[in-house]
Each structure stands twice: as C-alpha cells, then as structure tokens.
Amino acid sequence: KSGITGKPKDYVQPSGNKDLELFIVEGKSAKGPAVSGRDHTKQGIFPIRGKLANCFKESRAKVLANPECAAIINLVGGGYGRDFDISKVKWKKVIAFADADADGSHINTLLLRFVLLYMPGLIEAGRFYKSVPPLYGVKQGKNTMYFTSTLEYTKYIQGIFLKKYQFSDIKNRKITYNQATGIFHRNRNYVRDIEIVADTYAIDPDLLE
C-alpha cells in the first residue's frame, strides 16, 4: 500500500491493458500535443503542474505531501520506499517527457531524484526512461532535420554556410572549419542577446550593434 490517497488531476488513461506506457509530461501545455500524438490504447499521459519536491533536500513528509509526487506514486501503483513492489506496476515503461530546455532538464532531474529514492525498483527493472526531444529543427525542401544539442545544430548550419561561402578574417586569411565552429557557436544567439541588452538598458539595438 502506498499510503497516498487522492486522484491525480489531468491524468489521461489508456484504453487498453497491454504494453502500457506512462508519459510524465511538463505542464498542461505539453498535455495537448502528447494526447493528440499518443497511441490511446497503451499510452497514459500525466502533466506535472509546477515542479516536484527536491527529494535530496526535503523530508519524506514534505515529499509525500507534494501533490505531484503523490499523484505519480498513485499512478505507478507499486507503492514507495521499502514497500515498493514492481510486480504491482502495470506500466511496461514510465517515461519522463520534459522540454529540451533548462526548465525541462530541471524537471527531469527532480523526477529522477524522486524515482531513485522512492521507486528505485523501476530503474532496476529497466522500466524508467527519459525522452530526448529535439531542440532545433531545420527544414530544407520537404525534409526536416532535428537536433538534440546546440553544438550539432550549429555544426549543421555551419556546414551549409561553408559550402556556399568563402569565410576569412579581416586580414583575408582563410578561417579553418574548427575556427568557424567556435565563431558560429559563440554567436548562435547573437540577435537575441543584442535585443535583451537593448531592452534592459533602453538602447536602440542598431546603435548597440
């Protein structure tokens, strides 16, 4: 017995009972696309509202009182702590499905900490997963390339650029591929960074540049 009561809010359950997968997604905004793109016969969706308790810092009482933690314990169904029983878990996979940004990484880390301390049997049984959603997409014609890291995205854009243009410094010396990687990587958010500074200090962005 988990000792936790209450119905998880916003949970969307699968219609079937075989090879079930529970997707723990980041907020209500992610719920809609996840529900519309899921296999409704086997995939359940639970959106986390806000952030989980930090299980490495909070007491057990505070963790179990956290609505999101309590909901996850209920949904997984195997209890928690020493009483956790993997045989009672109906899910073949429990999948952390947060965004590919800093907030998403934080939520995934908090969720992993929670599972490590309260449901380690999920990991030991090979039934806890973390998704790796794409961070960037580049469309060329009918094809779209997706990238999960900023560096790989930068290198791809750089490759396209260097096939079309000669790249040299102010003294007309050819810039090597590795040098170009550093330049592209440092300046990938150039326009965004200029606009942030301009807005912060009320400076015209063209003048600032």
Backbone as CSV, one residue per row, in Angstrom:
resi,resn,N_x,N_y,N_z,CA_x,CA_y,CA_z,C_x,C_y,C_z
1,LYS,0.834,-1.190,0.000,0.000,0.000,0.000,0.880,1.255,0.000
2,SER,0.463,2.216,-0.804,1.271,3.430,-0.902,1.048,4.365,0.285
3,GLY,-0.134,4.307,0.872,-0.433,5.248,1.946,-0.776,6.629,1.429
4,ILE,-0.916,6.757,0.101,-1.223,8.032,-0.537,-2.635,7.959,-1.101
5,THR,-3.419,8.982,-0.863,-4.780,8.986,-1.380,-4.990,10.181,-2.290
6,GLY,-6.101,10.154,-3.019,-6.412,11.281,-3.897,-6.216,10.926,-5.353
7,LYS,-7.066,11.507,-6.217,-6.994,11.226,-7.649,-6.037,12.183,-8.339
8,PRO,-5.146,11.672,-9.180,-4.265,12.562,-9.948,-5.087,13.417,-10.907
9,LYS,-4.869,14.722,-10.892,-5.620,15.609,-11.775,-5.022,15.598,-13.174
10,ASP,-5.907,15.788,-14.162,-5.498,15.938,-15.572,-4.891,14.666,-16.168
11,TYR,-4.990,13.554,-15.484,-4.434,12.299,-15.997,-5.306,11.763,-17.126
12,VAL,-4.684,11.344,-18.201,-5.394,10.724,-19.330,-4.958,9.272,-19.406
13,GLN,-5.880,8.358,-19.205,-5.510,6.943,-19.149,-5.648,6.261,-20.509
14,PRO,-4.891,5.187,-20.718,-5.003,4.427,-21.972,-6.275,3.575,-21.956
15,SER,-6.727,3.219,-23.142,-7.954,2.415,-23.236,-7.675,0.923,-23.149
16,GLY,-6.440,0.515,-23.420,-6.108,-0.904,-23.389,-5.431,-1.315,-22.097
17,ASN,-4.882,-2.553,-22.093,-4.206,-3.047,-20.880,-2.942,-3.849,-21.180
18,LYS,-2.378,-3.684,-22.384,-1.160,-4.401,-22.741,-0.046,-3.430,-23.118
19,ASP,1.191,-3.755,-22.717,2.371,-2.941,-23.057,2.154,-1.461,-22.739
20,LEU,1.660,-1.172,-21.553,1.282,0.188,-21.196,2.505,1.070,-20.921
21,GLU,2.389,2.349,-21.295,3.453,3.326,-21.090,2.870,4.585,-20.445
22,LEU,3.497,5.037,-19.377,3.066,6.264,-18.702,4.043,7.384,-19.044
23,PHE,3.539,8.426,-19.720,4.343,9.594,-20.051,4.080,10.682,-19.008
24,ILE,5.130,11.102,-18.318,5.034,12.198,-17.363,5.549,13.446,-18.065
25,VAL,4.627,14.335,-18.455,4.981,15.476,-19.303,5.033,16.761,-18.489
26,GLU,5.609,17.788,-19.099,5.851,19.068,-18.415,4.684,20.019,-18.608
27,GLY,3.752,20.033,-17.667,2.683,21.013,-17.648,1.535,20.742,-18.603
28,LYS,0.466,21.553,-18.431,-0.734,21.396,-19.250,-0.483,21.690,-20.714
29,SER,0.460,22.607,-20.990,0.748,22.975,-22.375,1.270,21.788,-23.177
30,ALA,1.977,20.888,-22.496,2.511,19.705,-23.178,1.490,18.585,-23.251
31,LYS,0.457,18.677,-22.434,-0.544,17.610,-22.392,-1.270,17.462,-23.728
32,GLY,-1.707,18.607,-24.308,-2.473,18.569,-25.552,-1.760,17.850,-26.682
33,PRO,-0.534,18.294,-27.053,0.199,17.601,-28.124,0.482,16.142,-27.792
34,ALA,0.780,15.853,-26.514,1.078,14.471,-26.127,-0.147,13.582,-26.292
35,VAL,-1.301,14.109,-25.914,-2.546,13.330,-26.031,-2.904,13.116,-27.498
36,SER,-2.782,14.167,-28.311,-3.161,14.056,-29.723,-2.217,13.149,-30.505
37,GLY,-0.967,13.034,-30.053,0.004,12.223,-30.783,0.228,10.839,-30.206
38,ARG,-0.493,10.473,-29.161,-0.235,9.206,-28.476,-0.964,8.035,-29.122
39,ASP,-0.564,6.839,-28.755,-1.318,5.623,-29.039,-2.278,5.443,-27.865
40,HIS,-3.557,5.751,-28.078,-4.505,5.795,-26.949,-4.746,4.421,-26.326
41,THR,-4.379,3.358,-27.043,-4.620,2.023,-26.493,-3.620,1.642,-25.410
42,LYS,-2.442,2.291,-25.419,-1.434,1.858,-24.446,-0.686,2.979,-23.736
43,GLN,-0.896,4.237,-24.135,-0.107,5.326,-23.561,-0.967,6.252,-22.697
44,GLY,-0.571,6.369,-21.416,-1.213,7.287,-20.496,-0.400,8.556,-20.366
45,ILE,-1.061,9.690,-20.111,-0.393,10.986,-20.025,-0.702,11.629,-18.674
46,PHE,0.353,12.037,-17.974,0.162,12.789,-16.732,1.006,14.058,-16.781
47,PRO,0.356,15.251,-16.790,1.114,16.513,-16.806,1.467,16.968,-15.395
48,ILE,2.750,17.255,-15.182,3.195,17.816,-13.909,2.869,19.309,-13.891
49,ARG,2.233,19.756,-12.834,1.946,21.180,-12.675,2.957,21.757,-11.683
50,GLY,3.714,22.725,-12.132,4.779,23.251,-11.281,5.956,22.285,-11.256
51,LYS,6.647,22.216,-10.133,7.823,21.350,-10.035,7.709,20.398,-8.848
52,LEU,8.334,19.256,-8.997,8.348,18.274,-7.915,9.180,18.770,-6.738
53,ALA,8.948,18.167,-5.593,9.811,18.442,-4.438,11.204,17.897,-4.721
54,ASN,12.230,18.585,-4.228,13.608,18.111,-4.373,13.860,17.049,-3.306
55,CYS,13.851,15.803,-3.719,13.902,14.697,-2.760,15.249,14.563,-2.060
56,PHE,16.284,15.205,-2.580,17.590,15.168,-1.921,17.673,16.179,-0.778
57,LYS,16.679,17.100,-0.712,16.724,18.147,0.299,15.522,18.115,1.249
58,GLU,14.371,17.695,0.731,13.150,17.736,1.525,12.965,16.460,2.355
59,SER,12.229,16.582,3.444,11.914,15.425,4.280,10.903,14.534,3.572
60,ARG,10.807,13.283,4.023,9.845,12.354,3.424,8.422,12.906,3.540
61,ALA,8.102,13.501,4.686,6.755,14.036,4.886,6.423,15.101,3.840
62,LYS,7.387,15.994,3.540,7.156,17.051,2.548,7.050,16.488,1.138
63,VAL,7.860,15.471,0.858,7.817,14.859,-0.472,6.466,14.193,-0.697
64,LEU,6.004,13.418,0.278,4.742,12.703,0.132,3.544,13.646,0.151
65,ALA,3.726,14.840,0.731,2.657,15.831,0.745,2.598,16.624,-0.554
66,ASN,3.653,16.538,-1.359,3.679,17.229,-2.647,2.654,16.567,-3.584
67,PRO,1.673,17.326,-4.109,0.608,16.728,-4.931,1.124,15.958,-6.139
68,GLU,2.189,16.475,-6.767,2.701,15.808,-7.964,3.368,14.476,-7.608
69,CYS,4.142,14.469,-6.534,4.794,13.231,-6.093,3.749,12.192,-5.699
70,ALA,2.732,12.641,-4.953,1.665,11.736,-4.532,0.933,11.151,-5.732
71,ALA,0.690,11.999,-6.749,-0.008,11.541,-7.946,0.814,10.495,-8.699
72,ILE,2.111,10.717,-8.799,2.974,9.768,-9.510,3.005,8.419,-8.786
73,ILE,3.089,8.447,-7.461,3.061,7.198,-6.684,1.762,6.447,-6.946
74,ASN,0.650,7.185,-6.950,-0.647,6.568,-7.227,-0.694,5.940,-8.613
75,LEU,-0.209,6.695,-9.596,-0.288,6.231,-10.985,0.617,5.034,-11.246
76,VAL,1.826,5.083,-10.725,2.759,3.962,-10.944,2.199,2.700,-10.287
77,GLY,1.682,2.847,-9.070,0.926,1.744,-8.467,1.694,0.715,-7.675
78,GLY,2.997,0.894,-7.518,3.778,-0.110,-6.797,4.138,0.282,-5.379
79,GLY,3.572,1.399,-4.895,3.938,1.888,-3.568,5.213,2.710,-3.618
80,TYR,5.907,2.806,-2.483,7.141,3.588,-2.436,8.032,3.083,-1.317
81,GLY,9.297,3.471,-1.393,10.252,3.096,-0.357,10.471,1.592,-0.266
82,ARG,10.634,1.099,0.948,10.897,-0.332,1.146,9.726,-1.210,0.727
83,ASP,8.531,-0.650,0.720,7.341,-1.423,0.354,7.074,-1.430,-1.148
84,PHE,7.946,-0.777,-1.923,7.723,-0.739,-3.378,7.760,-2.155,-3.950
85,ASP,6.750,-2.480,-4.759,6.617,-3.830,-5.330,6.444,-3.706,-6.836
86,ILE,7.487,-4.043,-7.589,7.462,-3.896,-9.049,6.399,-4.772,-9.688
87,SER,6.031,-5.870,-9.038,5.029,-6.780,-9.613,3.641,-6.139,-9.669
88,LYS,3.434,-5.077,-8.900,2.138,-4.397,-8.891,2.071,-3.252,-9.891
89,VAL,3.191,-2.981,-10.560,3.246,-1.880,-11.531,2.754,-2.383,-12.885
90,LYS,1.708,-1.770,-13.396,1.120,-2.224,-14.666,1.846,-1.666,-15.884
91,TRP,2.670,-0.649,-15.656,3.320,0.027,-16.781,4.574,-0.724,-17.225
92,LYS,4.685,-0.946,-18.522,5.914,-1.529,-19.078,7.027,-0.485,-19.090
93,LYS,6.637,0.778,-19.285,7.599,1.882,-19.283,6.981,3.084,-18.580
94,VAL,7.796,3.752,-17.774,7.436,5.056,-17.214,8.442,6.040,-17.791
95,ILE,7.955,7.055,-18.508,8.829,7.894,-19.332,8.744,9.359,-18.907
96,ALA,9.883,9.935,-18.546,9.968,11.370,-18.266,10.027,12.099,-19.596
97,PHE,9.101,13.030,-19.811,8.958,13.649,-21.128,8.865,15.172,-20.993
98,ALA,9.966,15.793,-20.555,10.002,17.246,-20.377,10.615,17.914,-21.604
99,ASP,10.499,19.249,-21.650,11.023,20.016,-22.783,12.545,19.968,-22.837
100,ALA,13.075,20.263,-24.018,14.531,20.258,-24.210,15.107,21.637,-23.913
101,ASP,14.849,22.133,-22.704,15.410,23.417,-22.297,15.833,23.319,-20.833
102,ALA,16.249,24.453,-20.256,16.756,24.423,-18.879,15.686,23.982,-17.888
103,ASP,14.460,24.485,-18.045,13.371,24.083,-17.145,13.076,22.592,-17.277
104,GLY,13.071,22.115,-18.516,12.813,20.697,-18.749,13.878,19.812,-18.120
105,SER,15.135,20.238,-18.231,16.228,19.478,-17.614,16.087,19.448,-16.094
106,HIS,15.669,20.579,-15.527,15.461,20.650,-14.078,14.355,19.697,-13.635
107,ILE,13.246,19.691,-14.364,12.126,18.813,-14.028,12.540,17.346,-14.164
108,ASN,13.253,17.013,-15.226,13.725,15.637,-15.392,14.650,15.215,-14.253
109,THR,15.503,16.146,-13.812,16.424,15.843,-12.706,15.657,15.601,-11.407
110,LEU,14.663,16.447,-11.127,13.854,16.269,-9.926,13.088,14.953,-9.967
111,LEU,12.586,14.611,-11.142,11.846,13.358,-11.289,12.751,12.148,-11.094
112,LEU,13.960,12.236,-11.649,14.928,11.146,-11.483,15.304,10.978,-10.009
113,ARG,15.509,12.078,-9.313,15.818,12.011,-7.879,14.678,11.326,-7.117
114,PHE,13.456,11.683,-7.479,12.285,11.101,-6.825,12.225,9.585,-7.040
115,VAL,12.438,9.168,-8.274,12.396,7.739,-8.589,13.547,7.003,-7.903
116,LEU,14.734,7.608,-7.905,15.902,6.981,-7.258,15.661,6.696,-5.782
117,LEU,15.028,7.633,-5.085,14.850,7.497,-3.641,13.581,6.746,-3.251
118,TYR,12.527,6.885,-4.044,11.239,6.335,-3.623,10.764,5.134,-4.439
119,MET,11.268,4.990,-5.663,10.863,3.861,-6.506,12.046,3.315,-7.306
120,PRO,13.161,3.007,-6.645,14.344,2.545,-7.385,14.103,1.246,-8.145
121,GLY,13.086,0.508,-7.726,12.766,-0.740,-8.421,12.405,-0.526,-9.873
122,LEU,11.877,0.649,-10.209,11.574,0.966,-11.611,12.838,0.971,-12.453
123,ILE,13.897,1.565,-11.891,15.174,1.642,-12.604,15.823,0.271,-12.676
124,GLU,15.815,-0.455,-11.559,16.424,-1.790,-11.504,15.758,-2.743,-12.486
125,ALA,14.462,-2.551,-12.718,13.728,-3.416,-13.644,13.834,-2.929,-15.089
126,GLY,14.538,-1.808,-15.312,14.690,-1.275,-16.669,13.401,-0.723,-17.231
127,ARG,12.580,-0.121,-16.359,11.275,0.356,-16.808,11.095,1.869,-16.655
128,PHE,12.176,2.562,-16.327,12.122,4.021,-16.241,12.975,4.604,-17.362
129,TYR,12.386,5.522,-18.141,13.041,6.074,-19.322,12.988,7.597,-19.299
130,LYS,13.901,8.188,-20.050,13.900,9.643,-20.248,13.892,9.916,-21.744
131,SER,12.946,10.719,-22.194,12.876,11.061,-23.608,13.952,12.092,-23.951
132,VAL,14.305,12.142,-25.228,15.261,13.151,-25.692,14.602,13.898,-26.854
133,PRO,13.764,14.893,-26.539,13.073,15.619,-27.610,14.038,16.521,-28.364
134,PRO,13.740,16.795,-29.644,14.631,17.681,-30.419,14.570,19.108,-29.912
135,LEU,15.715,19.770,-29.982,15.827,21.158,-29.542,15.667,22.121,-30.715
136,TYR,16.099,21.677,-31.908,16.027,22.507,-33.111,15.523,21.674,-34.286
137,GLY,14.913,22.355,-35.236,14.524,21.723,-36.488,14.914,22.614,-37.649
138,VAL,15.502,22.040,-38.690,15.891,22.807,-39.878,15.209,22.180,-41.090
139,LYS,14.382,22.971,-41.759,13.638,22.462,-42.911,14.326,22.868,-44.201
140,GLN,14.587,21.875,-45.042,15.164,22.119,-46.368,14.321,21.373,-47.390
141,GLY,13.563,22.131,-48.167,12.649,21.494,-49.105,11.561,20.736,-48.352
142,LYS,11.429,19.437,-48.657,10.423,18.609,-47.995,10.981,17.894,-46.770
143,ASN,12.288,18.015,-46.545,12.927,17.292,-45.446,13.204,18.215,-44.263
144,THR,13.078,17.657,-43.061,13.383,18.395,-41.841,14.381,17.599,-41.010
145,MET,15.466,18.239,-40.645,16.468,17.633,-39.770,16.235,18.122,-38.347
146,TYR,16.310,17.191,-37.375,16.113,17.547,-35.974,17.405,17.331,-35.194
147,PHE,17.641,18.198,-34.185,18.876,18.142,-33.407,18.555,18.231,-31.921
148,THR,19.249,17.422,-31.134,19.026,17.400,-29.686,20.095,18.188,-28.925
149,SER,21.084,18.726,-29.639,22.106,19.536,-28.975,22.394,20.782,-29.804
150,THR,22.729,21.862,-29.104,23.034,23.126,-29.764,24.267,22.999,-30.647
151,LEU,25.272,22.241,-30.190,26.507,22.100,-30.950,26.266,21.399,-32.284
152,GLU,25.482,20.309,-32.283,25.214,19.588,-33.528,24.414,20.456,-34.498
153,TYR,23.478,21.220,-33.956,22.695,22.141,-34.789,23.609,23.203,-35.418
154,THR,24.505,23.760,-34.591,25.430,24.785,-35.071,26.321,24.242,-36.177
155,LYS,26.833,23.035,-35.989,27.715,22.428,-37.000,26.973,22.198,-38.319
156,TYR,25.708,21.825,-38.223,24.924,21.578,-39.433,24.730,22.883,-40.223
157,ILE,24.336,23.952,-39.507,24.157,25.249,-40.155,25.484,25.742,-40.731
158,GLN,26.536,25.534,-39.992,27.869,25.935,-40.431,28.255,25.213,-41.715
159,GLY,27.968,23.902,-41.769,28.293,23.122,-42.967,27.603,23.667,-44.201
160,ILE,26.326,24.043,-44.057,25.575,24.617,-45.174,26.202,25.947,-45.603
161,PHE,26.550,26.765,-44.625,27.127,28.079,-44.910,28.466,27.960,-45.633
162,LEU,29.344,27.082,-45.132,30.700,26.991,-45.684,30.741,26.336,-47.061
163,LYS,29.679,25.643,-47.442,29.610,25.086,-48.798,29.325,26.187,-49.823
164,LYS,28.696,27.266,-49.364,28.290,28.340,-50.280,29.235,29.540,-50.262
165,TYR,29.905,29.752,-49.112,30.669,30.996,-48.970,32.108,30.750,-48.527
166,GLN,32.987,31.617,-49.002,34.367,31.639,-48.528,34.379,32.428,-47.213
167,PHE,35.025,31.903,-46.191,34.997,32.515,-44.874,36.422,32.906,-44.506
168,SER,36.658,34.227,-44.307,38.012,34.695,-43.990,37.945,35.795,-42.937
169,ASP,39.110,36.082,-42.329,39.139,37.116,-41.292,39.404,38.486,-41.919
170,ILE,39.603,39.496,-41.078,39.753,40.869,-41.560,41.019,41.058,-42.405
171,LYS,42.001,40.144,-42.209,43.237,40.213,-42.989,43.200,39.272,-44.185
172,ASN,41.983,38.818,-44.520,41.758,37.948,-45.681,42.422,36.579,-45.543
173,ARG,42.633,36.122,-44.326,43.162,34.782,-44.091,42.003,33.813,-43.950
174,LYS,42.106,32.682,-44.612,41.027,31.698,-44.596,40.820,31.154,-43.180
175,ILE,39.579,31.101,-42.743,39.243,30.574,-41.418,38.987,29.072,-41.532
176,THR,39.639,28.300,-40.667,39.504,26.843,-40.709,38.121,26.422,-40.212
177,TYR,37.793,25.169,-40.473,36.494,24.632,-40.063,36.335,24.702,-38.538
178,ASN,37.392,24.323,-37.815,37.334,24.341,-36.349,37.182,25.762,-35.800
179,GLN,37.888,26.721,-36.428,37.743,28.121,-36.023,36.314,28.615,-36.278
180,ALA,35.776,28.196,-37.412,34.410,28.592,-37.763,33.403,28.036,-36.756
181,THR,33.653,26.816,-36.273,32.757,26.210,-35.280,32.667,27.083,-34.040
182,GLY,33.818,27.568,-33.561,33.837,28.438,-32.388,33.071,29.726,-32.622
183,ILE,33.248,30.315,-33.809,32.571,31.576,-34.133,31.057,31.377,-34.196
184,PHE,30.641,30.323,-34.886,29.206,30.045,-35.007,28.594,29.740,-33.645
185,HIS,29.297,28.963,-32.852,28.763,28.547,-31.554,28.609,29.744,-30.608
186,ARG,29.599,30.634,-30.610,29.542,31.808,-29.726,28.450,32.780,-30.152
187,ASN,28.152,32.830,-31.451,27.225,33.830,-31.976,25.854,33.269,-32.364
188,ARG,25.547,32.067,-31.918,24.301,31.433,-32.350,23.065,32.201,-31.874
189,ASN,23.182,32.885,-30.735,22.054,33.656,-30.208,22.323,35.160,-30.280
190,TYR,23.048,35.550,-31.293,23.534,36.931,-31.410,22.386,37.950,-31.368
191,VAL,21.388,37.767,-32.225,20.289,38.731,-32.310,19.508,38.765,-30.998
192,ARG,19.242,37.579,-30.444,18.507,37.518,-29.183,19.256,38.240,-28.063
193,ASP,20.569,38.018,-27.973,21.370,38.646,-26.916,21.423,40.165,-27.077
194,ILE,21.557,40.620,-28.322,21.556,42.066,-28.584,20.227,42.682,-28.128
195,GLU,19.114,42.005,-28.438,17.793,42.532,-28.087,17.584,42.560,-26.577
196,ILE,18.105,41.546,-25.878,17.968,41.518,-24.414,18.694,42.703,-23.777
197,VAL,19.936,42.948,-24.218,20.704,44.074,-23.675,20.030,45.399,-24.040
198,ALA,19.551,45.488,-25.277,18.893,46.722,-25.728,17.643,47.009,-24.908
199,ASP,16.841,45.985,-24.654,15.617,46.164,-23.866,15.938,46.508,-22.411
200,THR,16.974,45.857,-21.870,17.323,46.070,-20.457,17.773,47.502,-20.198
201,TYR,18.577,48.052,-21.119,19.153,49.383,-20.902,18.533,50.466,-21.798
202,ALA,17.411,50.131,-22.464,16.690,51.098,-23.311,17.600,51.733,-24.354
203,ILE,18.340,50.867,-25.071,19.247,51.335,-26.130,18.726,50.813,-27.466
204,ASP,18.817,51.629,-28.485,18.433,51.175,-29.818,19.328,50.003,-30.232
205,PRO,18.777,48.832,-30.623,19.613,47.675,-30.941,20.592,47.897,-32.079
206,ASP,20.199,48.722,-33.094,21.112,49.012,-34.200,22.303,49.829,-33.713
207,LEU,22.037,50.801,-32.824,23.103,51.624,-32.251,24.035,50.751,-31.383
208,LEU,23.420,49.867,-30.612,24.202,48.973,-29.745,25.112,48.089,-30.573
209,GLU,24.607,47.569,-31.663,25.433,46.704,-32.516,26.583,47.476,-33.145
